Amino acid sequence: MKILVTGTAGFVGFYLAKYLLNRGDEVIGIDSINDYYDVNLKYSRLENSGIAKSEIEWHKEVQSLKYHKYKFIRMNLEDSDALEVLFEKYKFEVVVNLAAQAGVRYSIDNPRAYINSNIVGFLNILENCRSQKTGHLVYASSSSVYGLNKKTPFSTNDSVDHPVSLYAATKKSNELMAHTYSHLFGIPTTGLRFFTVYGPWGRPDMAYFLFAKAILNGESIKVFNHGNMQRDFTYIDDIIEGIVRSIDNPPVSDPNYNAEVAESSGSSAPYTIYNLGNNQPAKLLDFIEVIEKKLGIEAIKEILPMQPGDVEITFADIDRTVNNLKYKPSTTIDEGIGNFVDWFKDYYKDGEQK
């Protein structure tokens, strides 16, 4: 298949592009390479995929030196003209939109970045999928949409009307926008609510990454909500499995849909939402303990209260994902953190990139 993957300098996009290329798909990757976190890590991911940093320029197609079916273009989703040219040229069969302004706490101080990337950029994706009659749009949502929900595990049938960060609000908006385009124009859309993705090459703003770096440098780590936070930590390989299974199983219209008997998330449109999680939330302190064990160093902990925009627990109900996609996360935290620590110590030396 000919697939557009947005955000291929990012954590999940980097892994997804390589998986699709290894199975024989043609991939066009785009990314703005913004400086929300260390751009050197983003360039290193691209280099690992055969995209030479020296060749990267705005709107220039760069051919991968490792994969003959992979081209990368530095581009903003907000650039509607450039995106339209790209869609017209390649006529993608599938679009996987992983590009977004990430981060919960960052959204408190930088709200416009989220509206531009996550709302305006996503609208541009939808409009081009509409005009080019793209066969399937898969896009990243987030477990953060569950917000103040108290019932666990979080089900895709649950209400998501009370987000606690602008980031979460933009992700819910993406789901609503996607449904509208599925309903009006028949575009098959699949939204994926990711639950705390971790692993090698991960985002350096994530807690496990910050913990490992601080522990190795003998610095204290910030443990919010007195360590009582629980997260459904999900290893990157399991996330990629879920995305690929979603790509290969687009939703279809339901001519027999009956609104009176349907579940709350039901729709006649070719639209669906899946949770991609591990279904086994872990306490933050237990997660830290695994990092300590793998590093062989005890952390200096700074115990702090809950931060604005955070939630106490994330816990994915993955029954629909298992039943419909045969999705089965299999990586334990011990194994996943071990893989991350091995990569981290190889990539960094005393907290600095080699």
N, C-alpha and C positions, 0 to 999 in steps of 0.2 A: 504493500500500500504506500501511497504518497501521503506523508503525515507532516503537518506543521506542529512543532513543539515550541511553545513560548517559554522563556525562562531557562534556556539550556546552559547558562552560566551559573544557574542556581543549583541547589542541592538535589532536589527531586528531579528536575529537568535534565541535569547532567546524567544521572543514572538511567532515566527513562530513554533518553536518546541512544545511549550505548546498547541498552537491551534491544530496542527496536532495530537498530542497525545490525546487531549480531544475529537477529532472526531473519534479516533480509529486506526489511522495509527501507524505503527512501525517506530520509528525514531532512527537513529544512528547520534549522534552529534559529530563534531570534532571542535577543536579550539586550537590555539597555546598559547593562554592567554599571548600575548606579552605585554610589558609595555608601549605601545604608550600612554595609559592613565591608571588611577588608577586600578591596578589589583584587589584590594579589591572589587570594584564594579562588576567586571567580576565574581569573585568567589561568590559574593552575589547572582548574577543572577542564577548561577549554583545551589547554595544551595536552592534557591527558587524553582528550578525544581527538587529537590531531589538528586542532585549530591553533595556528601559530599566532602568538600575541602581536608580533611585528606586522602581520597582515591585516589586523583588525582596524577598520575605519567605519565611520557612520555610513550605513546603506551600501556597503561593499560586500559582495558575496565572497566568502572565503571557503575554499575547498579543503576539506579535512585531508591530512596527510596519512591518516590511518584507515579511514572509511571512505570508499569511493562514492558511496551513496549519501554522504553527509556534507551539507553546506551550512555555514553560519553567517548571519547578518546582524550587525549591531543596529538596533532599531527600537524606538519607543512605541508602545501600543497606542499612545495618544496621537501619534502621527498618522492620521487617517488616510492621507494621500499616499504615503509610502506603503501602508498596509494594503490599501486597495490595489496598488500596482503588484504587490507580492501575490495576493490571492488571484488576481487576473492571470498572472504568469504561470502559476503552478497548479491551480485548480485542485486543491487538496481534497483527498477523499475523507480524511479525518483531521480534526484540529484538536490538540490537547493544550489547553490554556493553563499554564502553571505560573506564568509571570504575574506578579502582584507586589504591591508594597506590603511587606510582612511586618510582624511585630505588634504586640498589644500595647505595651507601655509607650512606644514611640508614637503611636497614633494620638496620644493625649496632647503632645506638644507640636505635632506636625500633621494636622488633620487634612490639609489640602493635598498632601502627597498621596493620601489614600483615595480621595475622590478622583484625582487625575488618573491614577494608575488602575485602581480597582473598579471604578464606575465608568469613567469616560473610555478608558482602554478596553474594558469588557464590552461596552456598547459597540465599539469599533469592530471587535471580533464578531459579535452577533450580526452586525449589519453586513459584513463581508461573507459570513456563512450563509446569510439569506440571499445575497446577490449572486453568489457562486453555487448555490444549492449544495453546500457541503453535506456529505453523507452522515456525519456524526461529530458533534462537539462534546468533548469531555473536558471538564474544568475543575479546578481545585476550589473547594469550599473549605470549611474548617470546623473542628469541634467547638470552637469558640461561639458558634451561633447558638449553642444551647444556653449560654448566659447564666441566668439565675435559676435555671431548672434545678429542682431538688430531687426529683425522682431519678434513680439510677438503676440499671444502665440507661444511657441516653439512646432513645429510639428515633428513627427517622419519622415516626408517626407523632412524636411529641411536638408540642407548640414551641416555636423558637421566636417568640415575640418580645423577649426581654434581654437583648444583648447588653453587655456591660463595657464595651469598648467600641470605638468607631470602626476599628478593623473588623470586628464581628458583624457590625451593622452593614458594612460593605459586602461581606461574604453572603449574608442573608439576601441583600439586594441582588447579588449575582444570581442566586437561585430563583428569585422572583422574575428577574429579567429573562432568564433562560426559559422559564416556563411560559412566559408570554410569547416568546418567539417560537417555541415548540407548538403552542396552541394556534397561533395565528398563521404560521408559515410552514408548519410540519417538519421543522428541523429537529431530528433526534438529539436530545441533550442529556448528558449524565453528569450530575454533580457529585463530587467525592469529598466527604467530610473527613479530613485527615486528623488523626489523633497523635500529637507529640511525636513527630518523626525524628529518629536519631540514627547515628551510624557514622562510619568514616566519610570524610569530605563534607561533614555537616556544617550547619550555620554557626559561626562563632558567637552569635548573640544568644544562642540557646544555653540553658542552664548547665547541661552536662559538659558542654564545651568550656564554658567559663570556669566550672568547677575544676576540670582537669588542668587547665592552664594555671589557675591560682594555686592549686595543691602542689604542682611541680615547682612553682616559683616560691613556695613557702609563704604564700599570702593567704589571708582569711577569705572564706567564701560566705556569701550572703544567703541565709536560709530563711525564706519568707514563710509567714504563717506558722512560725515556730516549728517548722519541719513537718507540719500535719497535712500539707498539700498531697494530693494523690493524682497521679497522671497515668493515662493509658499509653505508656511508652511503646511505640511501634517501630520495629527495625526497618530500615530503608528497603531491604530486599522484599519484605512482606508488603510494603506499600507499593512497590513496583509491580509485584504480582497482581495486586488488586487493580491497579491502573490498566495493566495490559488486558486482564480479563474483562474490564469495563469496555475498553476499546473494541474488543472482539465480540461484544454482546450489546449492540445498540438497542435502546428501547423502541418499542413499536406502538402505534396508535391502538387503542382498545375500542373497537366499535360497539362492544357490549357493555361499556362502562355505565354504571348506574349510580348517580350521585347520591341517591337516597340510602344505598346500602354500602357504599364505598368507605374505605378507611379515610381518616382525615387528610392523608397525603395523596389520596387517589386523584387521578386525572385521566381524561380520555386522550390527552396529548402524548406524543412519543417523548416522554420526560421521566426521569427517575433520579433518585438521590440514594447514595449508599454511604454508610459509615465504613471507613477503613481504619480499624484499630486492632489492638492486640486482645481486647476483651479481658484483660487482666491488669487492672490498675495497681500501681506500686506506690508506696509512700515515698516521699522525697528523701527522707532520711535513709531508707533502705536502699534507694537508688545511689545515694552518695556513698553508702557503705560498700557497694559493689565497685564503684570507681576507686575508692581507697584501697580495696583489696587488689585490684588489677594494677594500680600504680605502686602498691607497696608503701604508701605514705598515708598517715592519718591527717585528715583535714582540720584546719583551724576554723571553727564555725562561728559566724556572727548571726545570732538568732534574732529575727526581725518579725514585725507584724505583717499582715496581709497588705499587698500593694493595690492601689486603685487599678481597676480593669482586670484583675485576676479572679479566678474562681477556685473553689476549694478542691473540686474533684472533676476529672474527666474520665468517663467510663463508657466504652462503645458497646452498644447492642449490635452485634454483627449478624444476627439471624438472617435478615434479608440478603445480605451480601453472601453469606455461606450458601443459602438455598438457591439463589439465582445465579451466582458466579462460581460456586464451588471454591470460594476463597477460604484459605486456611493458614493463618499466620502461624509460624512454627519456630521463630527465633526467640530463645529465652533472653532475659536481660543480662544474665551472666555471659552468655555467648556474644550478644550484641555489643555490650560494653567492652568485652575483651577485644573484639575486632576493632572497635573505635580507638581504644587505648594503644593498640599495636600501631595503627595508622598514625595516630596523633604523635607518638614518640618518634616515628620515622619522619614525619613531615615538619615537626617543630623541634628546635633545640633550645632549651632554656627559655621557652616562650616566644622564640623568634623563628620565623620561617627559614628553612635551610636555603 
